[in-house]
Amino acid sequence: MTASEIAIDAECLTVTEVAQRLKLKPDTIRRLFADEPGVIVLSAHRKGKRTYRTLRIPVTVYHRVVTRLTRVV
C-alpha cells in the first residue's frame, strides 16, 4: 500500500474532530490537510455554484502530519 492509498475500513476523523484535538480553527485544519496524501476528499460540483468539499482524515495521516509539524525544543 502506498502513501496515497488508504484501507477502506480505516478509522477516519472529521475536520471538526481534528480541530478540537489540536485546538485550532477548522479552516486551519482544512488548509493543513486538503492536499495531504491519504486524505479522503468528497466533492460536490455544481455548475455555476461553489464546490463543496468534505474531508475525512484517516488516523494514520493525522499522526503523520502532527509528527511532521511538531518541533521538540
MODELLER restraints for C-alpha pairs under 7 A, 6 or more apart:
rsr = mdl.restraints
at = mdl.atoms
rsr.add(forms.Gaussian(group=physical.xy_distance, feature=features.Distance(at['CA:3:A'], at['CA:37:A']), mean=6.19, stdev=0.5))
rsr.add(forms.Gaussian(group=physical.xy_distance, feature=features.Distance(at['CA:3:A'], at['CA:38:A']), mean=6.25, stdev=0.5))
rsr.add(forms.Gaussian(group=physical.xy_distance, feature=features.Distance(at['CA:4:A'], at['CA:37:A']), mean=4.74, stdev=0.5))
rsr.add(forms.Gaussian(group=physical.xy_distance, feature=features.Distance(at['CA:4:A'], at['CA:38:A']), mean=4.51, stdev=0.5))
rsr.add(forms.Gaussian(group=physical.xy_distance, feature=features.Distance(at['CA:5:A'], at['CA:38:A']), mean=5.86, stdev=0.5))
rsr.add(forms.Gaussian(group=physical.xy_distance, feature=features.Distance(at['CA:6:A'], at['CA:38:A']), mean=5.91, stdev=0.5))
rsr.add(forms.Gaussian(group=physical.xy_distance, feature=features.Distance(at['CA:10:A'], at['CA:58:A']), mean=6.37, stdev=0.5))
rsr.add(forms.Gaussian(group=physical.xy_distance, feature=features.Distance(at['CA:11:A'], at['CA:58:A']), mean=5.74, stdev=0.5))
rsr.add(forms.Gaussian(group=physical.xy_distance, feature=features.Distance(at['CA:11:A'], at['CA:59:A']), mean=6.05, stdev=0.5))
rsr.add(forms.Gaussian(group=physical.xy_distance, feature=features.Distance(at['CA:12:A'], at['CA:56:A']), mean=5.73, stdev=0.5))
rsr.add(forms.Gaussian(group=physical.xy_distance, feature=features.Distance(at['CA:12:A'], at['CA:57:A']), mean=5.10, stdev=0.5))
rsr.add(forms.Gaussian(group=physical.xy_distance, feature=features.Distance(at['CA:12:A'], at['CA:58:A']), mean=4.04, stdev=0.5))
rsr.add(forms.Gaussian(group=physical.xy_distance, feature=features.Distance(at['CA:12:A'], at['CA:59:A']), mean=5.67, stdev=0.5))
rsr.add(forms.Gaussian(group=physical.xy_distance, feature=features.Distance(at['CA:13:A'], at['CA:56:A']), mean=5.68, stdev=0.5))
rsr.add(forms.Gaussian(group=physical.xy_distance, feature=features.Distance(at['CA:13:A'], at['CA:57:A']), mean=4.96, stdev=0.5))
rsr.add(forms.Gaussian(group=physical.xy_distance, feature=features.Distance(at['CA:13:A'], at['CA:58:A']), mean=6.07, stdev=0.5))
rsr.add(forms.Gaussian(group=physical.xy_distance, feature=features.Distance(at['CA:13:A'], at['CA:59:A']), mean=6.63, stdev=0.5))
rsr.add(forms.Gaussian(group=physical.xy_distance, feature=features.Distance(at['CA:14:A'], at['CA:55:A']), mean=6.62, stdev=0.5))
rsr.add(forms.Gaussian(group=physical.xy_distance, feature=features.Distance(at['CA:14:A'], at['CA:56:A']), mean=5.25, stdev=0.5))
rsr.add(forms.Gaussian(group=physical.xy_distance, feature=features.Distance(at['CA:14:A'], at['CA:57:A']), mean=6.26, stdev=0.5))
rsr.add(forms.Gaussian(group=physical.xy_distance, feature=features.Distance(at['CA:15:A'], at['CA:26:A']), mean=6.00, stdev=0.5))
rsr.add(forms.Gaussian(group=physical.xy_distance, feature=features.Distance(at['CA:15:A'], at['CA:29:A']), mean=6.35, stdev=0.5))
rsr.add(forms.Gaussian(group=physical.xy_distance, feature=features.Distance(at['CA:15:A'], at['CA:30:A']), mean=6.76, stdev=0.5))
rsr.add(forms.Gaussian(group=physical.xy_distance, feature=features.Distance(at['CA:15:A'], at['CA:55:A']), mean=6.57, stdev=0.5))
rsr.add(forms.Gaussian(group=physical.xy_distance, feature=features.Distance(at['CA:16:A'], at['CA:26:A']), mean=5.97, stdev=0.5))
rsr.add(forms.Gaussian(group=physical.xy_distance, feature=features.Distance(at['CA:19:A'], at['CA:25:A']), mean=5.77, stdev=0.5))
rsr.add(forms.Gaussian(group=physical.xy_distance, feature=features.Distance(at['CA:19:A'], at['CA:26:A']), mean=5.42, stdev=0.5))
rsr.add(forms.Gaussian(group=physical.xy_distance, feature=features.Distance(at['CA:19:A'], at['CA:29:A']), mean=6.21, stdev=0.5))
rsr.add(forms.Gaussian(group=physical.xy_distance, feature=features.Distance(at['CA:38:A'], at['CA:61:A']), mean=6.48, stdev=0.5))
rsr.add(forms.Gaussian(group=physical.xy_distance, feature=features.Distance(at['CA:39:A'], at['CA:55:A']), mean=6.85, stdev=0.5))
rsr.add(forms.Gaussian(group=physical.xy_distance, feature=features.Distance(at['CA:39:A'], at['CA:56:A']), mean=6.07, stdev=0.5))
rsr.add(forms.Gaussian(group=physical.xy_distance, feature=features.Distance(at['CA:39:A'], at['CA:57:A']), mean=5.05, stdev=0.5))
rsr.add(forms.Gaussian(group=physical.xy_distance, feature=features.Distance(at['CA:39:A'], at['CA:58:A']), mean=6.47, stdev=0.5))
rsr.add(forms.Gaussian(group=physical.xy_distance, feature=features.Distance(at['CA:40:A'], at['CA:55:A']), mean=5.70, stdev=0.5))
rsr.add(forms.Gaussian(group=physical.xy_distance, feature=features.Distance(at['CA:40:A'], at['CA:56:A']), mean=5.04, stdev=0.5))
rsr.add(forms.Gaussian(group=physical.xy_distance, feature=features.Distance(at['CA:40:A'], at['CA:57:A']), mean=6.42, stdev=0.5))
rsr.add(forms.Gaussian(group=physical.xy_distance, feature=features.Distance(at['CA:41:A'], at['CA:53:A']), mean=6.39, stdev=0.5))
rsr.add(forms.Gaussian(group=physical.xy_distance, feature=features.Distance(at['CA:41:A'], at['CA:54:A']), mean=5.70, stdev=0.5))
rsr.add(forms.Gaussian(group=physical.xy_distance, feature=features.Distance(at['CA:41:A'], at['CA:55:A']), mean=4.77, stdev=0.5))
rsr.add(forms.Gaussian(group=physical.xy_distance, feature=features.Distance(at['CA:41:A'], at['CA:56:A']), mean=6.57, stdev=0.5))
rsr.add(forms.Gaussian(group=physical.xy_distance, feature=features.Distance(at['CA:42:A'], at['CA:53:A']), mean=5.50, stdev=0.5))
rsr.add(forms.Gaussian(group=physical.xy_distance, feature=features.Distance(at['CA:42:A'], at['CA:54:A']), mean=4.99, stdev=0.5))
rsr.add(forms.Gaussian(group=physical.xy_distance, feature=features.Distance(at['CA:42:A'], at['CA:55:A']), mean=6.43, stdev=0.5))
rsr.add(forms.Gaussian(group=physical.xy_distance, feature=features.Distance(at['CA:43:A'], at['CA:51:A']), mean=6.81, stdev=0.5))
rsr.add(forms.Gaussian(group=physical.xy_distance, feature=features.Distance(at['CA:43:A'], at['CA:52:A']), mean=5.71, stdev=0.5))
rsr.add(forms.Gaussian(group=physical.xy_distance, feature=features.Distance(at['CA:43:A'], at['CA:53:A']), mean=4.47, stdev=0.5))
rsr.add(forms.Gaussian(group=physical.xy_distance, feature=features.Distance(at['CA:43:A'], at['CA:54:A']), mean=6.46, stdev=0.5))
rsr.add(forms.Gaussian(group=physical.xy_distance, feature=features.Distance(at['CA:44:A'], at['CA:51:A']), mean=5.81, stdev=0.5))
rsr.add(forms.Gaussian(group=physical.xy_distance, feature=features.Distance(at['CA:44:A'], at['CA:52:A']), mean=5.25, stdev=0.5))
rsr.add(forms.Gaussian(group=physical.xy_distance, feature=features.Distance(at['CA:44:A'], at['CA:53:A']), mean=6.49, stdev=0.5))
rsr.add(forms.Gaussian(group=physical.xy_distance, feature=features.Distance(at['CA:45:A'], at['CA:51:A']), mean=5.00, stdev=0.5))
rsr.add(forms.Gaussian(group=physical.xy_distance, feature=features.Distance(at['CA:45:A'], at['CA:52:A']), mean=6.88, stdev=0.5))
